[in-house]
Amino acid sequence: MGSEHLHAVESLLFQALVHMLKAQGWPLARAAENGRADARGFRAQAANRFAPSMRPRLDLARLYRQALRALPQTMDGQPPQPLPETCPATLDELLSEAS
């Protein structure tokens, strides 16, 4: 797999994490349900493009830190609920169709 495919999967996982974190940080926000749906869509796209050879090159901890930094300070005028400092999901869980 080329680096273009790897970057595509990284981008999709990053987007999924951002939307998951928004929904988790602001569970009562108007956009929370849409965020969860968007996260599922990005995860499905990442799973479709993922190849096992990418596993050692994907840095989920880095993607999660970047997603945390990308979150807004507030949504609907409210700060986020406390969020985990480290990614609470494994790569396999993020790529799973079950959630």
Buried (B, 14 or more C-beta within 10 A) or exposed (E): BEEEBBEBBBBBBBBBBBBBBBBBBBEEBEBBEEBBEBBBBBBBBBBEBBEEEBEEEBEBEEBBBBBBEEBEEEBEEEEBEEBEEEBEBEBEEBBEEEE
